[in-house]
Amino acid sequence: MALEGKHILVTGAASGIGRATALRLAEDGATLTLADINQEGLTETASMISAPIEIIAYDATDIESCQSMMAAATANGLDCLCNIAGLLDWGPTLDFDEARFQRVIAINLSSVYSLCRAALPDLIKSGGNIVNMASTAGLLGTPYSIAYSASKHGIVGLTKSLAVEFASRNVRVNAVAPGQVNTPMAHQAPPEGDVDWPLMMRNAPKLPDGICEPADIAEMVAYLASDKASKITGSVINIDGGQLTG
């Protein structure tokens, strides 16, 4: 029960990696607040956990909604913030208009900054930590993913910058960078337009069974959230089946 007595907020908890993270943290005894725009999905996730769970619906595109959610989530303090919520929207850049670009940035980056900033006063008090969700798309150039890649590169920079600034105040900040993960988001319909699929697959996983399950990512989040990772900060740990090995 490595997280017993720890209050942890998990965003994006209605499905995918967020749900798997909530289930894994609950196994380690964490007291959880789960947040997502999908109220039905949140309720379903909560039903999978035997301990009492607080659920809060919020809109990651709305900074006021983010701040209101965080105020409710930190009413009794906070030990860890797990920023899992995200949006994958991709396609040929010339077909990808500014509105789509800005929506991805708002959900994947701006809301994460807002939640980190709002959580930090409580995390300073508790000596807590933040685990952000980056991506292998934030560690190299990825075709047809201009907004998603930009947002995840931003998460890498945000994570490292916060880690440096708040290390002296005993707050750790890390990120996990998954490769291909078996989630509903990953299985959405491919984009229309001119897509060079061999180019898309140039960084496919190298292991025969290299596509990750959400639980694989959740395991690392749980480790980074715990005191077992007390000497780790500013790290971006990729879990990608060898995708970035060359």
C-alpha positions as CSV (number, residue, x, y, z in Angstrom):
1,M,0.0,0.0,0.0
2,A,2.7,2.4,-1.1
3,L,0.2,5.3,-1.5
4,E,-1.9,4.8,1.6
5,G,-2.8,8.2,3.1
6,K,-2.0,10.0,-0.1
7,H,-4.6,12.1,-1.9
8,I,-4.2,12.0,-5.6
9,L,-6.1,13.8,-8.4
10,V,-6.3,11.9,-11.7
11,T,-7.6,13.7,-14.8
12,G,-8.8,11.9,-17.9
13,A,-10.0,9.1,-15.6
14,A,-13.1,8.2,-17.6
15,S,-11.3,5.8,-19.9
16,G,-7.9,4.6,-21.3
17,I,-4.7,5.4,-19.5
18,G,-6.6,7.7,-17.0
19,R,-8.9,4.9,-15.9
20,A,-6.0,2.3,-15.7
21,T,-4.1,4.8,-13.6
22,A,-7.0,5.3,-11.2
23,L,-7.4,1.6,-10.8
24,R,-3.6,1.1,-10.2
25,L,-3.4,3.9,-7.6
26,A,-6.4,2.5,-5.8
27,E,-4.6,-0.8,-5.5
28,D,-1.8,1.0,-3.7
29,G,-4.3,2.6,-1.2
30,A,-4.5,6.2,-2.6
31,T,-7.4,8.4,-1.8
32,L,-8.6,9.4,-5.2
33,T,-10.4,12.3,-6.9
34,L,-11.2,11.6,-10.5
35,A,-11.9,14.2,-13.1
36,D,-13.0,14.2,-16.7
37,I,-15.5,15.8,-19.1
38,N,-17.2,12.4,-19.4
39,Q,-19.4,12.1,-16.3
40,E,-20.7,8.7,-17.3
41,G,-17.2,7.3,-17.8
42,L,-16.1,8.7,-14.5
43,T,-19.0,7.0,-12.7
44,E,-18.1,3.7,-14.4
45,T,-14.4,4.0,-13.3
46,A,-15.5,4.8,-9.8
47,S,-17.7,1.7,-9.8
48,M,-14.6,-0.4,-10.4
49,I,-13.0,0.8,-7.1
50,S,-14.2,-0.4,-3.7
51,A,-13.0,2.6,-1.8
52,P,-15.0,5.9,-1.7
53,I,-14.1,8.1,-4.8
54,E,-14.8,11.7,-5.5
55,I,-15.6,12.5,-9.1
56,I,-15.7,15.9,-10.7
57,A,-16.7,16.7,-14.2
58,Y,-14.7,19.6,-15.9
59,D,-13.9,21.0,-19.3
60,A,-10.2,21.1,-20.1
61,T,-10.8,23.7,-22.8
62,D,-12.1,26.1,-20.2
63,I,-9.5,27.5,-17.8
64,E,-12.2,28.6,-15.3
65,S,-13.6,25.1,-15.3
66,C,-10.1,23.7,-14.7
67,Q,-9.6,26.1,-11.8
68,S,-13.0,25.4,-10.3
69,M,-12.3,21.6,-10.4
70,M,-8.9,22.0,-8.8
71,A,-10.4,24.2,-6.0
72,A,-12.8,21.3,-5.2
73,A,-10.1,18.6,-5.5
74,T,-7.7,20.4,-3.2
75,A,-10.3,21.2,-0.5
76,N,-8.6,18.7,1.8
77,G,-5.1,19.0,0.5
78,L,-3.2,17.2,-2.3
79,D,-0.2,14.9,-2.5
80,C,-0.1,14.2,-6.2
81,L,-1.5,15.5,-9.5
82,C,-1.7,13.0,-12.4
83,N,-2.4,15.0,-15.6
84,I,-3.6,12.2,-17.9
85,A,-6.4,13.9,-19.8
86,G,-5.6,14.5,-23.5
87,L,-6.8,14.7,-27.1
88,L,-5.4,13.1,-30.2
89,D,-6.4,14.9,-33.3
90,W,-4.3,14.4,-36.4
91,G,-4.1,14.6,-40.1
92,P,-2.3,16.3,-43.0
93,T,-1.1,19.8,-41.8
94,L,-2.5,21.6,-44.8
95,D,-5.9,20.3,-43.9
96,F,-5.5,21.0,-40.2
97,D,-7.0,24.5,-39.5
98,E,-6.2,26.8,-36.6
99,A,-9.3,26.0,-34.6
100,R,-8.3,22.3,-34.4
101,F,-4.7,23.3,-33.5
102,Q,-5.8,25.5,-30.7
103,R,-8.2,23.0,-29.3
104,V,-5.5,20.4,-29.0
105,I,-3.1,22.9,-27.4
106,A,-5.9,23.9,-24.9
107,I,-6.6,20.4,-23.7
108,N,-3.1,18.9,-23.9
109,L,-1.0,21.8,-22.7
110,S,-2.8,24.9,-21.5
111,S,-5.1,23.0,-19.1
112,V,-2.1,21.1,-17.7
113,Y,-0.2,24.3,-17.0
114,S,-3.3,25.7,-15.3
115,L,-3.8,22.6,-13.1
116,C,-0.1,22.4,-12.2
117,R,-0.1,26.1,-11.2
118,A,-3.2,25.7,-9.1
119,A,-2.0,22.5,-7.4
120,L,1.5,23.7,-6.5
121,P,0.6,25.6,-3.3
122,D,-0.8,22.4,-1.8
123,L,2.0,20.2,-3.2
124,I,4.5,22.5,-1.6
125,K,2.8,22.0,1.7
126,S,2.6,18.2,1.3
127,G,6.0,17.7,-0.3
128,G,4.0,16.1,-3.2
129,N,4.6,15.6,-6.9
130,I,3.2,15.9,-10.4
131,V,3.1,13.2,-13.1
132,N,2.3,14.5,-16.5
133,M,1.4,12.5,-19.6
134,A,3.8,13.3,-22.5
135,S,4.3,11.1,-25.5
136,T,6.9,9.8,-27.9
137,A,5.5,12.4,-30.1
138,G,6.9,14.9,-27.7
139,L,10.4,13.5,-28.1
140,L,10.8,13.6,-31.9
141,G,9.1,14.9,-35.0
142,T,6.0,13.1,-36.0
143,P,4.2,13.6,-39.4
144,Y,0.6,14.5,-39.5
145,S,0.5,15.3,-35.8
146,I,1.5,18.9,-35.8
147,A,-0.8,20.0,-32.9
148,Y,-0.4,16.8,-30.8
149,S,3.3,16.8,-31.2
150,A,3.6,20.5,-30.3
151,S,1.5,20.0,-27.3
152,K,3.5,17.0,-26.0
153,H,6.8,18.8,-26.7
154,G,5.3,21.5,-24.5
155,I,4.6,19.0,-21.8
156,V,8.2,17.9,-21.8
157,G,9.4,21.5,-21.4
158,L,6.8,22.3,-18.8
159,T,7.7,19.2,-16.8
160,K,11.4,19.9,-16.8
161,S,11.0,23.6,-16.1
162,L,8.7,23.0,-13.1
163,A,11.1,20.3,-11.8
164,V,14.0,22.7,-11.7
165,E,12.0,25.6,-10.2
166,F,10.3,23.7,-7.4
167,A,13.0,21.1,-6.5
168,S,14.2,23.3,-3.6
169,R,10.6,23.3,-2.3
170,N,10.6,19.5,-2.3
171,V,8.1,19.1,-5.2
172,R,9.0,16.5,-7.8
173,V,7.7,16.8,-11.4
174,N,8.0,14.0,-13.9
175,A,6.4,12.8,-17.1
176,V,5.7,9.5,-18.8
177,A,6.0,9.3,-22.6
178,P,4.0,6.4,-24.0
179,G,4.3,5.1,-27.6
180,Q,1.4,3.3,-29.2
181,V,-1.2,2.3,-26.5
182,N,-4.3,0.2,-26.9
183,T,-6.9,2.9,-26.0
184,P,-10.1,4.1,-27.5
185,M,-8.3,7.3,-28.5
186,A,-5.7,5.4,-30.4
187,H,-8.4,3.4,-32.3
188,Q,-10.2,6.4,-33.7
189,A,-10.8,6.5,-37.5
190,P,-7.7,7.5,-39.5
191,P,-7.8,11.0,-41.0
192,E,-8.9,11.8,-44.5
193,G,-6.4,13.2,-47.0
194,D,-3.0,12.3,-48.4
195,V,-1.2,10.3,-45.7
196,D,2.1,8.5,-46.4
197,W,1.6,5.4,-44.2
198,P,5.2,4.1,-44.6
199,L,6.4,7.5,-43.2
200,M,3.9,7.2,-40.4
201,M,5.2,3.7,-39.4
202,R,8.9,4.6,-39.5
203,N,9.0,4.7,-35.7
204,A,6.8,1.7,-35.0
205,P,7.6,-0.4,-31.9
206,K,10.6,-2.7,-32.3
207,L,9.4,-5.4,-29.9
208,P,7.1,-8.1,-31.5
209,D,4.4,-7.2,-28.9
210,G,5.4,-3.6,-28.6
211,I,2.0,-1.9,-28.4
212,C,1.4,-1.0,-24.8
213,E,-1.7,-1.6,-22.7
214,P,-3.0,1.2,-20.5
215,A,-2.0,-0.8,-17.4
216,D,1.7,-0.7,-18.6
217,I,1.6,3.1,-18.4
218,A,-0.3,3.2,-15.2
219,E,2.3,1.1,-13.5
220,M,5.0,3.8,-14.2
221,V,2.6,6.6,-13.1
222,A,2.0,4.8,-9.8
223,Y,5.8,4.4,-9.3
224,L,6.5,8.0,-10.0
225,A,3.7,9.1,-7.7
226,S,5.1,7.1,-4.8
227,D,7.9,7.7,-2.4
228,K,9.8,4.9,-4.1
229,A,10.7,7.6,-6.8
230,S,11.8,10.1,-4.2
231,K,15.0,10.8,-6.0
232,I,13.4,11.2,-9.5
233,T,12.5,14.6,-10.8
234,G,12.6,16.3,-14.2
235,S,12.5,12.9,-15.9
236,V,10.5,11.9,-19.0
237,I,10.3,8.2,-19.1
238,N,9.3,6.6,-22.4
239,I,7.4,3.3,-22.5
240,D,7.2,2.5,-26.2
241,G,8.2,-1.0,-27.1
242,G,11.5,0.2,-28.5
243,Q,9.9,2.8,-30.7
244,L,12.6,5.4,-30.1
245,T,15.6,3.1,-30.2
246,G,16.4,3.9,-33.8
